[in-house]
Amino acid sequence: MTSFKDFNDSLLELVKSFEEKKTQLKVESDLESNIIKIFGENIDSLSKAQNGLDDITELAYTVAEHHPYWNLLYQCAQISRTILDKWEDDLSKEELEEIEWSIKELEHSCKKLKEKLD
């Protein structure tokens, strides 16, 4: 049976063959978590951040309200999504109000978690 590391090694050889043809690729491997990410030549920091936020948002949606930290994660993801979507533009008054509302939700969630500790 082939291991994930073997797959990663074969993938790196394939990537190398494309790089020899002048195709720029960036590979990030986390073998411990069984994750491989491949980025094309036009990837920038903003796109990479938005892609990573998609993973965080998916986690926030899948755990729903069943986890005590769900609302913290969800509100932070919402704030981050708004900021990244407007990275090159100005935030509107409505967007800033949504961020303020999310911050209040974060404060409320923190208060509830602190109360559980007492």
N, C-alpha and C positions, 0 to 999 in steps of 0.2 A: 504494500500500500504506500502511495506517495504521500509525503508529509507536506504541510503548508510551506515549510522552508524550502523543500524541493521545488514546489510551484514558484515560489518567490525567485529562486535562483534561475529557473528557466525563463521567467518573465524578464528578469534583468538582462539575460542574454538576448531576448527578443528586442528589448528596448535598445540595447547596445547596437543591434543590427540596424535599427531605424536611425539611430544617432549617426552611424556611419554614412547614411544616406542624407544627412543634414537635417533630420527631423529632430527638433529640440523637445525633449520630454524630461519631466522631473518626476521621480518616483520616491514616495515616502512609504517605508515599510515599518510596521509595528508587528513583528512576528509573535510577540507575546500575546497580543490581542487578536491575532489573525486578521490584520487590516493592511491593505495595500491601497494607496492612492496614487493615481497617475494624473499629472497635470500637463497640459499642452503648452506650447511655446508662448502663447499670448496670455497666460495666467498672470494676474496681478494680485497684489495684497488684498485689495477690496473684494475681488471675486473669490479669492480663497477664504476670506473671512465670512462672506455670505454663504459659501458652501458649508463651512463648518457650523455656522449658525443653523443651517437646515437640519443638521444632525441633532443639535441641541433641541430645536423646536420639535422634531419628531419624538424625541424622548419625552419632552413635556406633554405632548399630546397622548402618547401611549400609556404613560403612567396615570394619566387623568388625576382625579382627586384622591386616589388611593394611597398616595405617598404624602407624608407630612410636609415634605419640602416642595411639593408640586407647584404651589402658587408662587413660591420664591423663584423657581426656575422659569416658570411660564412668564411672569412679569418681567424678569430680566431679559428673557428672549424677546419679548414684545418691544421693550425699550431698545434693545440692540438692533432689532430688525428695522425699526423706524429710523434710527441713527444711520445705519449702513445704507438704507434705501435713499437717504437724503444726503449722503456723504459729500456729494459734489454741489449740493444746493442748500438753500436756507430752509430751516424748519419753519413750518407755518404755525400760527397761533394755535390752531386746533391740534396739531401734532404735539406741540409743547404741553397743551392741556392734557392730552392722552398720556404723555410721559409723567406729568404730575400725578395723574390718577393712578398710574401704575406704581409710582413711588409710595403713594398712600396705601395701596394694596400690599406693597412690600412691608411697610411699617406695621400694618395690621397683622400680617402673617408672622412677623418677628415677635410681636407682642403676644400672640397666641402661643407661639413656641416657648417663649420665656415663661408664660403662665404654667405651662406643663412641667417646667423644671422646678417651679416653686412648690 
